[in-house]
């Protein structure tokens, strides 16, 4: 039993086009501080400057309040975004940088272009190279979106990894990623007023990358199915191969329930089975209470 996250958000609307956000995790460190300035009156172009979640993948930019799994992101997203990567360090999917984003063609096309420091949160860059991240999201309707994203950059190793023995601490190395994914959801059909939980939703994504000369790839499919007022079933299957030459892979399957008892507040119970070829298979049962206000 432990308090996994205790987050404080402070948001300020300075003008109708200028916003500011600060987020601190009392179990960790200051994680986000950035300002957004919307240049036109519409949503075509907004500039973001500061420390924030990078745009790579569909899962990483999502708040834990919205994600279905207690363990939040898939294995591939967790490693690629820096939530767990011995080479890159622990950075919770965030970095310092500048981003341009907006909606075009009446909101059907969303874009995000970021130039990031490349070393994660609260850190000076370990090299002179910057990371470029591009995301394009096609939204033909409120019920469907198709997303591609990519990252081109160079990492500065702060540790070593068994699946990538050629990279040593202090080395600068190629750090590239790509992702392709889609999400389909129904219109909310439950009488619950907690509309965030109510659509039947399926999200799937395939990701790949290179660290130095080592290739990796993985993917997941996650679904939320409303059962009755406020109660959802959650299921997910997730595969990740950390080194495609060595076959350093692991598969996870998760099933569980979540009950929304007030707006962004829920109870979660999930069982996960993990199969791995580089460590022992294992089972784990997790429960979580989420309170957001």
C-alpha positions as CSV (number, residue, x, y, z in Angstrom):
1,X,0.0,0.0,0.0
2,X,1.4,3.3,-1.0
3,X,0.5,6.7,-2.3
4,X,1.6,6.4,-6.0
5,X,0.9,10.0,-7.1
6,X,0.1,13.2,-5.3
7,X,-0.2,15.9,-8.0
8,X,-0.8,19.6,-7.7
9,X,-1.9,21.5,-10.8
10,X,-1.9,25.3,-10.9
11,X,-3.4,26.8,-14.1
12,X,-3.6,30.5,-14.9
13,X,-5.5,32.2,-17.8
14,X,-3.5,35.5,-18.3
15,X,-5.5,36.6,-21.3
16,X,-8.0,34.9,-23.7
17,X,-4.9,33.7,-25.7
18,X,-2.2,33.3,-23.0
19,X,-2.2,30.4,-20.5
20,X,0.2,29.0,-17.9
21,X,0.5,25.7,-16.1
22,X,2.6,24.4,-13.2
23,X,2.5,20.8,-12.0
24,X,4.3,19.3,-9.0
25,X,4.4,15.7,-7.9
26,X,4.8,15.6,-4.1
27,X,6.1,12.0,-4.4
28,X,8.7,13.1,-6.9
29,X,9.8,16.5,-8.4
30,X,8.4,19.4,-10.3
31,X,7.3,17.9,-13.5
32,X,5.7,20.5,-15.7
33,X,5.9,24.3,-16.1
34,X,5.0,25.8,-19.4
35,X,3.2,28.7,-21.1
36,X,0.9,28.5,-24.1
37,X,0.2,31.5,-26.4
38,X,-2.4,31.1,-29.1
39,X,-1.4,33.4,-32.0
40,X,-4.7,33.6,-34.1
41,X,-8.2,33.9,-32.6
42,X,-8.9,30.3,-33.7
43,X,-7.0,27.1,-32.9
44,X,-4.7,27.0,-36.0
45,X,-1.4,27.9,-34.1
46,X,-0.4,27.8,-30.5
47,X,3.1,28.1,-29.2
48,X,4.1,26.2,-26.1
49,X,7.4,26.9,-24.2
50,X,8.7,25.2,-21.1
51,X,8.8,21.7,-19.6
52,X,5.9,19.4,-20.6
53,X,5.0,15.9,-21.9
54,X,6.5,15.3,-25.3
55,X,4.1,14.5,-28.2
56,X,5.5,11.1,-29.1
57,X,2.8,8.3,-29.3
58,X,-0.9,8.4,-28.4
59,X,-0.5,7.4,-24.8
60,X,2.4,9.5,-23.5
61,X,0.6,12.9,-23.7
62,X,-2.5,11.6,-21.9
63,X,-2.9,12.3,-18.2
64,X,-2.9,9.4,-15.8
65,X,-6.4,10.5,-14.8
66,X,-7.5,9.5,-18.3
67,X,-5.5,6.3,-18.9
68,X,-7.1,3.0,-18.4
69,X,-4.3,1.0,-16.7
70,X,-3.0,1.4,-13.2
71,X,0.5,0.9,-14.6
72,X,-0.5,3.7,-17.1
73,X,1.5,3.4,-20.4
74,X,2.4,0.3,-22.5
75,X,5.9,-1.1,-22.2
76,X,7.0,0.4,-25.5
77,X,5.7,3.9,-24.6
78,X,7.1,3.6,-21.1
79,X,10.6,2.9,-22.5
80,X,10.5,5.2,-25.5
81,X,9.2,8.2,-23.6
82,X,11.7,7.9,-20.7
83,X,9.3,6.6,-18.0
84,X,11.6,3.6,-17.7
85,X,14.8,3.6,-19.9
86,X,18.2,2.9,-18.2
87,X,20.0,4.7,-21.0
88,X,17.9,7.8,-21.0
89,X,16.9,7.9,-17.3
90,X,13.6,8.4,-15.5
91,X,11.8,11.5,-16.9
92,X,8.1,10.6,-16.9
93,X,7.7,11.3,-20.6
94,X,8.6,15.0,-20.2
95,X,11.3,17.3,-21.5
96,X,12.2,20.9,-21.9
97,X,11.4,22.5,-25.2
98,X,9.4,24.5,-27.7
99,X,6.3,23.2,-29.4
100,X,4.0,24.5,-32.1
101,X,0.5,22.9,-32.3
102,X,-2.9,23.5,-33.7
103,X,-6.0,22.3,-35.6
104,X,-6.5,22.7,-39.3
105,X,-9.4,22.0,-41.8
106,X,-12.2,22.6,-39.2
107,X,-10.4,20.4,-36.6
108,X,-10.0,17.3,-38.8
109,X,-6.2,17.6,-38.8
110,X,-4.2,18.2,-35.6
111,X,-0.5,18.7,-35.7
112,X,2.3,19.1,-33.1
113,X,5.9,20.0,-33.9
114,X,8.4,20.1,-31.0
115,X,12.1,20.9,-30.6
116,X,13.1,19.3,-27.3
117,X,16.2,19.5,-25.1
118,X,16.6,15.7,-25.2
119,X,17.7,15.1,-21.6
120,X,14.4,15.0,-19.7
121,X,13.0,17.0,-16.8
122,X,15.0,19.5,-14.7
123,X,18.3,18.6,-16.6
124,X,20.8,20.4,-18.7
125,X,21.3,18.8,-22.1
126,X,24.1,16.2,-22.2
127,X,25.0,17.1,-25.8
128,X,24.5,19.9,-28.3
129,X,21.9,18.0,-30.4
130,X,18.2,18.7,-30.0
131,X,15.3,16.2,-30.6
132,X,12.6,16.9,-33.1
133,X,9.2,15.3,-32.5
134,X,6.3,15.5,-35.1
135,X,2.8,14.2,-34.6
136,X,-0.1,14.3,-37.1
137,X,-3.6,13.3,-36.1
138,X,-6.5,12.8,-38.5
139,X,-10.0,13.1,-37.0
140,X,-12.7,12.5,-39.5
141,X,-15.3,12.3,-36.7
142,X,-15.6,12.6,-32.9
143,X,-15.5,8.7,-32.7
144,X,-12.3,8.0,-34.7
145,X,-8.8,9.3,-34.9
146,X,-5.7,8.0,-36.7
147,X,-2.3,9.1,-35.4
148,X,1.3,9.0,-36.6
149,X,4.3,10.4,-34.7
150,X,8.0,10.3,-34.9
151,X,11.1,11.4,-33.1
152,X,14.6,12.1,-34.4
153,X,17.4,12.9,-32.0
154,X,20.5,11.8,-30.1
155,X,20.6,10.6,-26.5
156,X,23.3,11.1,-23.9
157,X,23.5,7.8,-21.9
158,X,23.2,8.2,-18.1
159,X,23.2,4.4,-17.5
160,X,23.6,1.0,-19.2
161,X,21.2,-1.6,-20.5
162,X,21.7,-5.4,-20.8
163,X,19.8,-5.4,-24.2
164,X,22.1,-2.7,-25.6
165,X,25.7,-3.5,-24.3
166,X,27.5,-1.3,-26.8
167,X,26.3,2.0,-25.3
168,X,28.3,3.1,-22.3
169,X,27.6,5.9,-19.7
170,X,28.4,9.2,-21.2
171,X,28.0,8.1,-24.8
172,X,26.0,10.1,-27.3
173,X,23.9,7.8,-29.4
174,X,21.2,7.7,-32.0
175,X,17.7,7.8,-30.4
176,X,14.9,7.6,-33.0
177,X,11.3,6.5,-32.7
178,X,8.1,6.1,-34.7
179,X,4.5,5.2,-33.9
180,X,1.3,4.5,-35.8
181,X,-2.0,4.1,-34.1
182,X,-5.8,4.6,-34.1
183,X,-8.6,5.0,-31.6
184,X,-12.3,4.2,-32.1
185,X,-15.0,4.9,-29.6
186,X,-18.8,4.9,-29.5
187,X,-21.0,7.7,-28.5
188,X,-21.7,7.8,-24.8
189,X,-24.8,5.6,-24.2
190,X,-24.8,5.2,-20.4
191,X,-27.0,7.4,-18.2
192,X,-23.9,8.1,-16.1
193,X,-23.0,11.7,-15.8
194,X,-19.3,10.7,-15.7
195,X,-19.1,10.9,-19.4
196,X,-15.3,10.4,-19.6
197,X,-15.7,6.7,-18.7
198,X,-18.8,5.9,-20.7
199,X,-18.0,5.3,-24.4
200,X,-16.9,1.9,-25.5
201,X,-13.3,2.6,-26.6
202,X,-10.5,0.7,-28.4
203,X,-7.1,2.1,-28.9
204,X,-4.2,0.3,-30.7
205,X,-0.7,1.5,-31.5
206,X,2.5,0.0,-33.0
207,X,5.8,1.6,-32.2
208,X,9.5,1.1,-33.2
209,X,12.8,2.7,-32.6
210,X,16.6,2.6,-32.6
211,X,19.0,3.3,-29.8
212,X,22.5,3.3,-31.4
213,X,22.4,0.3,-33.7
214,X,19.9,-1.7,-31.7
215,X,16.3,-1.8,-33.0
216,X,13.3,-2.3,-30.9
217,X,9.5,-2.6,-31.5
218,X,6.3,-3.2,-29.7
219,X,2.6,-2.6,-29.7
220,X,-0.6,-2.7,-27.6
221,X,-4.3,-2.8,-27.8
222,X,-6.4,-1.5,-25.0
223,X,-10.2,-1.4,-24.6
224,X,-12.7,0.0,-22.1
225,X,-16.2,-1.5,-22.1
226,X,-19.1,0.1,-20.1
227,X,-21.0,-2.6,-18.2
228,X,-23.5,-0.6,-16.2
229,X,-23.8,2.9,-14.7
230,X,-20.3,4.0,-13.7
231,X,-18.7,0.5,-14.1
232,X,-16.3,-0.4,-16.9
233,X,-14.4,-3.5,-17.9
234,X,-10.8,-2.9,-18.9
235,X,-8.6,-5.2,-21.1
236,X,-5.2,-4.8,-22.6
237,X,-2.6,-6.8,-24.4
238,X,0.9,-5.4,-24.7
239,X,4.1,-6.7,-26.5
240,X,7.6,-5.2,-26.5
241,X,10.9,-6.5,-28.0
242,X,13.8,-4.4,-26.6
243,X,16.4,-5.8,-29.0
244,X,15.0,-7.4,-32.2
245,X,18.3,-9.2,-32.9
246,X,18.5,-10.7,-29.4
247,X,14.8,-11.3,-29.1
248,X,14.7,-9.6,-25.7
249,X,10.9,-9.5,-25.5
250,X,8.0,-9.5,-23.0
251,X,4.2,-9.8,-23.3
252,X,1.6,-8.6,-20.8
253,X,-2.1,-9.2,-20.6
254,X,-4.3,-7.2,-18.2
255,X,-8.0,-7.5,-17.3
256,X,-9.9,-5.5,-14.7
257,X,-12.7,-3.3,-13.6
258,X,-13.1,0.4,-12.8
259,X,-15.9,2.2,-11.1
260,X,-16.3,6.0,-11.5
261,X,-18.0,7.4,-8.4
262,X,-17.5,11.1,-9.1
263,X,-16.2,12.9,-12.2
264,X,-12.5,12.0,-12.4
265,X,-12.7,9.8,-9.3
266,X,-12.6,6.0,-9.6
267,X,-11.8,2.7,-8.0
268,X,-9.6,0.3,-10.1
269,X,-8.8,-3.4,-9.7
270,X,-6.6,-5.1,-12.3
271,X,-4.8,-8.5,-12.8
272,X,-1.8,-8.7,-15.1
273,X,0.0,-11.8,-16.4
274,X,3.5,-11.3,-17.8
275,X,5.5,-13.7,-20.1
276,X,9.1,-12.9,-20.7
277,X,12.2,-14.6,-22.3
278,X,14.7,-12.7,-20.2
279,X,13.2,-13.0,-16.7
280,X,10.8,-15.2,-14.8
281,X,7.1,-15.1,-15.8
282,X,4.9,-13.5,-13.1
283,X,1.4,-12.4,-12.0
284,X,0.4,-9.3,-10.2
285,X,-2.8,-7.9,-8.8
286,X,-3.2,-4.1,-8.4
287,X,-5.8,-1.9,-6.9
288,X,-6.0,1.9,-7.0
289,X,-8.2,4.7,-5.7
290,X,-8.0,7.9,-7.9
291,X,-9.3,11.2,-6.6
292,X,-9.0,14.3,-8.7
293,X,-10.7,17.6,-7.9
